[in-house]
Amino acid sequence: MGDATDPRFVRSRAAILDAARELLLAKGPSAVTHQQIAEHAGIGRATVYRHWPRTDQLLAEAMATVPMPFFDEPTSPYRDWLTSQLTAIAHQLEHDDVLAVTTTLAGSALWDPAMDARRAGFAEILTARLAAALQDAEQRKELAPRTTTGTAAAMAIGPIYYRATIERAPADAELIEQCVASSGDWTAP
């Protein structure tokens, strides 16, 4: 793959990641291709392939450098906020490239310590953010939880992930509502 101490290797890798991140933010996951990254970074496509032979690996690396948008900045009423967040996650998982990255991350984490660290980081962020929001909802008397806030992310996101990966179908409003309801009894809209 190259010598990680060689300045040219380091520069080309950084240029590729910068281009991938910029394309991801500007045009979405489908824009993160070897060809588009090479054009955007002004380097040869073979150089991109040398660093990342597979697009899903490159997209996963680029996504790791972009701030996690989900469950950020919760607002009251929390039920509506959670519904919108879960709907956004479901819509993202309808994109084949996002689904490919998500499943690659989960699968690669089984044997690749670096991917497992990324997976754990994403899970930690999502779990902590959702737990904090649900605790705030409980303090505001909007929610009487039925489960610990630590398991809320698995209960809320798990069915959406299952629908997208195993059933290969979009999550509809009914499923989203069931995911929201899994958090507990909502006492406010």
C-alpha positions as CSV (number, residue, x, y, z in Angstrom):
1,M,0.0,0.0,0.0
2,G,2.9,2.4,0.6
3,D,5.1,3.6,3.4
4,A,3.1,5.5,6.0
5,T,6.3,7.5,6.8
6,D,6.9,8.6,3.2
7,P,5.7,12.3,2.9
8,R,4.2,11.7,-0.6
9,F,2.2,8.8,0.8
10,V,1.0,10.9,3.7
11,R,0.1,13.8,1.4
12,S,-1.7,11.8,-1.2
13,R,-3.7,10.0,1.6
14,A,-4.6,13.3,3.2
15,A,-5.7,14.8,-0.2
16,I,-7.8,11.7,-0.9
17,L,-9.6,12.0,2.5
18,D,-10.1,15.7,2.1
19,A,-11.6,15.2,-1.3
20,A,-13.8,12.4,-0.1
21,R,-15.0,14.4,2.9
22,E,-15.8,17.5,0.7
23,L,-17.7,15.4,-1.8
24,L,-19.6,13.6,0.9
25,L,-20.7,16.8,2.5
26,A,-21.4,18.6,-0.8
27,K,-23.0,15.9,-2.8
28,G,-23.7,12.9,-0.5
29,P,-22.4,9.4,-0.3
30,S,-23.0,8.5,-3.9
31,A,-20.4,11.1,-5.0
32,V,-17.6,9.3,-3.1
33,T,-16.2,7.3,-6.0
34,H,-12.6,6.6,-7.0
35,Q,-13.1,8.7,-10.2
36,Q,-14.7,11.7,-8.6
37,I,-12.2,11.8,-5.7
38,A,-9.3,11.6,-8.1
39,E,-10.7,14.5,-10.2
40,H,-11.5,16.5,-7.1
41,A,-8.1,15.9,-5.5
42,G,-6.2,16.4,-8.8
43,I,-4.5,13.0,-8.5
44,G,-4.6,9.8,-10.5
45,R,-7.3,7.3,-10.0
46,A,-4.7,4.6,-9.5
47,T,-3.4,6.5,-6.5
48,V,-6.9,6.5,-4.9
49,Y,-7.1,2.7,-5.5
50,R,-3.7,2.1,-4.0
51,H,-4.8,3.7,-0.7
52,W,-8.4,2.3,-0.7
53,P,-9.1,-0.6,-3.1
54,R,-12.8,-0.6,-2.3
55,T,-15.2,2.4,-2.3
56,D,-17.0,1.2,0.8
57,Q,-13.8,1.4,2.8
58,L,-13.0,4.8,1.5
59,L,-16.5,6.0,2.3
60,A,-16.3,4.6,5.8
61,E,-13.0,6.4,6.3
62,A,-14.5,9.7,5.0
63,M,-17.6,9.3,7.1
64,A,-15.4,8.8,10.2
65,T,-14.0,12.3,9.7
66,V,-17.5,13.9,9.4
67,P,-19.3,14.9,12.5
68,M,-22.1,12.5,13.4
69,P,-25.4,14.4,12.6
70,F,-27.9,12.2,14.4
71,F,-29.3,12.9,17.9
72,D,-27.4,16.1,18.0
73,E,-29.1,19.2,19.5
74,P,-32.3,17.7,20.9
75,T,-35.3,19.9,21.3
76,S,-38.6,19.7,23.1
77,P,-41.1,18.2,22.4
78,Y,-38.8,15.2,22.4
79,R,-41.2,12.8,20.9
80,D,-41.4,14.9,17.7
81,W,-37.6,15.4,17.8
82,L,-37.0,11.6,18.2
83,T,-39.4,10.9,15.4
84,S,-37.6,13.3,13.0
85,Q,-34.2,11.8,14.0
86,L,-35.2,8.2,13.4
87,T,-36.9,9.2,10.1
88,A,-33.6,10.8,9.0
89,I,-31.7,7.6,9.9
90,A,-34.2,5.5,8.0
91,H,-33.9,7.7,5.0
92,Q,-30.1,7.5,5.0
93,L,-30.3,3.7,5.2
94,E,-32.4,3.8,2.0
95,H,-29.2,4.8,0.1
96,D,-27.3,1.8,-1.1
97,D,-24.0,3.5,-0.5
98,V,-24.8,4.4,3.1
99,L,-26.1,0.9,3.7
100,A,-22.9,-0.6,2.2
101,V,-20.8,1.5,4.5
102,T,-22.9,0.7,7.5
103,T,-22.8,-3.1,6.9
104,T,-19.1,-3.0,6.0
105,L,-18.4,-1.2,9.2
106,A,-20.3,-3.8,11.2
107,G,-18.8,-6.7,9.4
108,S,-15.3,-5.5,9.2
109,A,-15.4,-4.7,13.0
110,L,-15.4,-8.4,13.7
111,W,-11.7,-8.8,12.6
112,D,-10.3,-5.3,12.0
113,P,-9.4,-3.5,15.2
114,A,-9.4,-0.1,13.5
115,M,-12.9,-0.6,12.1
116,D,-14.1,-2.0,15.5
117,A,-12.8,1.2,17.1
118,R,-14.8,3.3,14.6
119,R,-17.9,1.2,15.2
120,A,-17.5,1.6,18.9
121,G,-17.0,5.3,18.5
122,F,-20.2,5.7,16.5
123,A,-22.2,3.5,18.9
124,E,-20.9,5.5,21.9
125,I,-21.8,8.8,20.3
126,L,-25.3,7.7,19.3
127,T,-26.0,6.0,22.7
128,A,-24.7,8.9,24.8
129,R,-26.6,11.5,22.8
130,L,-29.9,9.6,22.8
131,A,-29.5,8.8,26.5
132,A,-29.0,12.4,27.4
133,A,-32.0,13.5,25.3
134,L,-34.3,10.9,26.9
135,Q,-33.1,11.8,30.4
136,D,-33.9,15.4,29.6
137,A,-37.3,14.3,28.3
138,E,-37.9,12.4,31.5
139,Q,-36.9,15.4,33.7
140,R,-39.3,17.6,31.7
141,K,-42.1,15.0,32.3
142,E,-42.4,14.3,28.6
143,L,-41.4,10.6,29.0
144,A,-41.8,7.8,31.5
145,P,-39.1,5.4,30.3
146,R,-39.7,1.7,30.1
147,T,-36.1,0.8,29.6
148,T,-32.7,2.2,30.7
149,T,-31.5,5.1,28.6
150,G,-28.3,3.1,27.8
151,T,-30.3,0.6,25.8
152,A,-32.6,3.2,24.1
153,A,-30.4,3.5,21.0
154,A,-30.5,-0.3,20.3
155,M,-34.2,-0.3,20.9
156,A,-34.9,2.7,18.7
157,I,-32.4,2.1,15.8
158,G,-32.3,-1.7,15.8
159,P,-35.6,-2.3,14.1
160,I,-34.7,0.4,11.4
161,Y,-31.3,-1.3,10.8
162,Y,-33.0,-4.7,10.6
163,R,-35.6,-3.4,8.1
164,A,-32.9,-1.9,5.9
165,T,-30.3,-4.7,6.0
166,I,-32.3,-8.0,6.5
167,E,-35.6,-7.1,5.0
168,R,-34.1,-4.7,2.5
169,A,-37.2,-2.4,2.7
170,P,-37.7,1.2,3.8
171,A,-38.8,1.9,7.3
172,D,-42.3,3.3,7.2
173,A,-44.1,5.7,9.6
174,E,-45.5,2.8,11.6
175,L,-42.1,1.3,12.3
176,I,-40.7,4.7,13.2
177,E,-43.6,5.2,15.6
178,Q,-43.0,1.8,17.2
179,C,-39.3,2.7,17.6
180,V,-40.3,6.0,19.3
181,A,-42.7,4.1,21.6
182,S,-40.0,1.7,22.6
183,S,-38.4,4.5,24.6
184,G,-41.4,4.6,27.0
185,D,-44.7,6.2,27.6
186,W,-44.8,9.7,26.2
187,T,-46.8,12.2,28.2
188,A,-46.5,15.2,25.9
189,P,-46.9,15.5,22.1
